[in-house]
Amino acid sequence: MTQPHDRHQHRPHPSQGQHPGDRPVPAELAAVLAEIVPPGGTFRHRQHIHLAFLAVQRHGAARAPEVVARWIGHIAAYERAPQKFNATVTRAWAEIVAHHVAAGLPGIGFGSFADRNPALLDKRLLARHYSARVLASPAARTGWVEPDRTPFPWADRAARPGMCQRPCERRPGAQIDR
């Protein structure tokens, strides 16, 4: 995902065209973006979580981090801001979302999923696991870096990588991006 504080705007909407000289946005990503971001709308934290949710639903928990990374990479390139891509943030959020999808009710839509998992809408959730210094490091931007604060609960579960044992909980007073 892009940096946690990032706010892009898509103009024109990626599903409606491309910047001159750029490669087109892949059809699947264009369809996903059309579903989660209205034309002229913003791509904020909630849309990142929605993107991860759809990747998990369509591609499964094991492939979702790779798919989300590819999609976010395309979005960052489209926005001419590839430097905003962070591989560790992308994978961590994709895995957290995958856990909540697996632990939740099957077949629910994103609105219900978000209502049932409000902690995911707090873009500061990763701060429980990572310092800002680590997330801003070149290593985190280009590859996976283990948390430097608290390990993810799924780190001890070799049988099911990518899944934590219990859902993340919302911190009291946490800011939610709706």
C-alpha positions as CSV (number, residue, x, y, z in Angstrom):
1,M,0.0,0.0,0.0
2,T,1.1,3.5,-0.3
3,Q,2.3,5.4,2.7
4,P,-0.3,5.4,5.5
5,H,-0.9,9.2,5.4
6,D,-1.1,9.3,1.6
7,R,-4.1,10.7,-0.3
8,H,-4.2,10.4,-4.1
9,Q,-6.8,11.7,-6.4
10,H,-7.5,9.9,-9.7
11,R,-8.1,12.4,-12.5
12,P,-9.0,11.1,-15.0
13,H,-10.2,7.9,-13.3
14,P,-7.8,5.1,-14.1
15,S,-10.7,3.0,-15.4
16,Q,-11.5,5.7,-18.0
17,G,-8.1,6.2,-19.6
18,Q,-4.4,6.7,-19.1
19,H,-1.9,9.4,-18.9
20,P,-0.3,10.0,-22.4
21,G,2.6,7.7,-23.0
22,D,1.7,5.4,-20.0
23,R,0.7,1.8,-20.2
24,P,-3.0,1.3,-19.7
25,V,-4.3,0.2,-16.2
26,P,-5.0,-3.6,-16.3
27,A,-8.6,-4.4,-16.9
28,E,-9.1,-6.2,-13.6
29,L,-7.7,-3.2,-11.7
30,A,-9.7,-0.7,-13.7
31,A,-12.9,-2.7,-12.8
32,V,-11.9,-2.8,-9.1
33,L,-11.2,0.9,-9.0
34,A,-14.5,1.7,-10.7
35,E,-16.2,-0.3,-7.9
36,I,-14.4,1.3,-5.0
37,V,-13.5,4.9,-6.1
38,P,-16.1,7.1,-7.9
39,P,-14.8,9.3,-10.7
40,G,-13.1,12.2,-9.2
41,G,-13.1,10.5,-5.8
42,T,-10.1,10.0,-3.5
43,F,-8.1,6.9,-2.9
44,R,-7.5,6.9,0.8
45,H,-7.0,4.3,3.5
46,R,-10.5,2.9,3.3
47,Q,-10.1,2.4,-0.4
48,H,-6.8,0.6,0.2
49,I,-8.6,-1.7,2.7
50,H,-11.4,-2.3,0.2
51,L,-8.8,-3.1,-2.5
52,A,-7.2,-5.7,-0.2
53,F,-10.7,-7.1,0.7
54,L,-11.5,-7.6,-3.0
55,A,-8.1,-9.2,-3.7
56,V,-8.6,-11.7,-0.9
57,Q,-12.1,-12.5,-2.1
58,R,-11.0,-12.9,-5.8
59,H,-7.6,-14.4,-5.4
60,G,-7.5,-16.0,-1.9
61,A,-5.4,-15.1,1.2
62,A,-2.2,-16.6,-0.1
63,R,-2.1,-14.6,-3.4
64,A,-3.7,-11.4,-2.1
65,P,-0.5,-9.7,-0.9
66,E,1.1,-10.2,-4.4
67,V,-2.1,-9.1,-6.2
68,V,-2.5,-6.0,-3.9
69,A,1.2,-5.1,-4.4
70,R,0.8,-5.3,-8.2
71,W,-2.4,-3.2,-8.1
72,I,-1.0,-0.5,-5.8
73,G,2.2,-0.4,-8.0
74,H,0.0,0.3,-11.0
75,I,-1.9,3.0,-9.1
76,A,1.3,4.6,-7.9
77,A,2.7,4.6,-11.4
78,Y,-0.6,5.9,-12.8
79,E,-0.4,8.8,-10.3
80,R,3.3,9.3,-11.3
81,A,4.2,8.6,-7.7
82,P,6.0,5.2,-7.6
83,Q,8.1,6.4,-4.7
84,K,5.0,6.2,-2.5
85,F,4.7,2.5,-2.8
86,N,5.8,0.6,0.4
87,A,6.1,-3.2,0.0
88,T,6.0,-3.9,3.8
89,V,2.9,-1.8,4.4
90,T,1.2,-3.4,1.4
91,R,1.9,-6.9,2.5
92,A,1.0,-6.3,6.2
93,W,-2.4,-4.7,5.4
94,A,-3.2,-7.5,2.8
95,E,-2.4,-10.1,5.4
96,I,-4.4,-8.4,8.2
97,V,-7.4,-8.0,5.8
98,A,-7.0,-11.7,4.8
99,H,-7.2,-12.8,8.4
100,H,-10.3,-10.8,9.0
101,V,-12.0,-12.1,5.8
102,A,-11.2,-15.7,6.9
103,A,-12.4,-15.1,10.5
104,G,-15.6,-13.3,9.3
105,L,-18.9,-14.3,7.8
106,P,-18.6,-15.7,4.3
107,G,-20.0,-13.8,1.4
108,I,-20.5,-10.4,3.1
109,G,-19.9,-7.2,1.2
110,F,-17.2,-4.7,2.0
111,G,-19.6,-2.3,3.9
112,S,-20.6,-5.1,6.4
113,F,-17.0,-6.2,6.6
114,A,-15.8,-2.7,7.5
115,D,-18.6,-2.3,10.0
116,R,-17.6,-5.6,11.7
117,N,-13.8,-4.7,11.6
118,P,-13.6,-1.0,12.4
119,A,-10.0,-1.3,13.6
120,L,-9.0,-1.9,10.0
121,L,-10.1,1.6,9.2
122,D,-7.6,3.1,11.6
123,K,-4.6,3.7,9.4
124,R,-2.4,3.9,12.4
125,L,-3.0,0.2,13.2
126,L,0.4,-0.8,11.9
127,A,2.1,1.5,14.4
128,R,1.4,-1.2,17.0
129,H,3.9,-3.4,15.1
130,Y,6.2,-1.0,13.3
131,S,8.1,2.1,14.2
132,A,7.8,5.0,11.6
133,R,11.6,4.7,11.1
134,V,11.3,1.1,10.0
135,L,8.3,1.7,7.7
136,A,10.1,4.6,6.1
137,S,13.3,2.6,5.5
138,P,14.5,1.6,2.0
139,A,14.2,-2.1,3.0
140,A,10.5,-1.7,3.9
141,R,9.8,0.3,0.8
142,T,11.2,-2.4,-1.5
143,G,10.6,-5.7,0.4
144,W,9.2,-7.4,3.4
145,V,10.5,-6.3,6.8
146,E,9.5,-8.0,10.1
147,P,7.8,-5.8,12.7
148,D,10.2,-4.1,15.1
149,R,7.7,-3.5,17.9
150,T,5.2,-6.4,18.3
151,P,5.2,-9.4,16.0
152,F,2.0,-10.2,14.1
153,P,0.1,-12.9,15.9
154,W,0.3,-15.1,12.7
155,A,4.1,-15.1,12.9
156,D,4.1,-18.2,15.1
157,R,1.7,-20.1,12.9
158,A,3.9,-21.8,10.3
159,A,1.0,-24.0,9.2
160,R,-1.0,-21.0,8.0
161,P,1.3,-18.2,7.1
162,G,-0.5,-14.9,6.6
163,M,-3.2,-15.6,9.2
164,C,-3.2,-14.2,12.7
165,Q,-5.0,-16.1,15.5
166,R,-7.5,-13.4,16.6
167,P,-8.9,-10.4,14.9
168,C,-7.3,-7.0,15.5
169,E,-9.1,-4.9,18.0
170,R,-9.8,-1.2,17.8
171,R,-7.9,1.0,20.2
172,P,-10.0,3.3,22.3
173,G,-10.1,6.8,20.6
174,A,-8.7,5.4,17.3
175,Q,-9.4,7.5,14.3
176,I,-11.4,5.8,11.6
177,D,-11.2,6.7,8.0
178,R,-14.6,6.3,6.4
